[in-house]
């Protein structure tokens, strides 16, 4: 499951001594829900944040999956493009295709 968070640093500290941050969950079960945690994820502090209404909860996970697929496809194409450039340069330098 893909998970992304956006975070804001708070002026509070966890019991481990690290500063807590406010993060936003983008999981399928809790899209848009905010909670506080430390950078070490030692403790999670629930925030009284009402759940999203039904429609965004249905739409957001699908949109996130589509974005992830598009980013993975782009990364794959970039990787193949870099390999093609390296192979082309190798063949040109070693005169594999004589004129």
ABEGO torsion letter per residue (X at the ends): XBBBBBBBBBABBBAAGBBBBBBBBABAABBGBBBBBBAAGABBBBBBBBBBBAAAAAAAAAAAAAAAAAAAAAAAAAAAAAAAAAAAAAAAAAGABBX
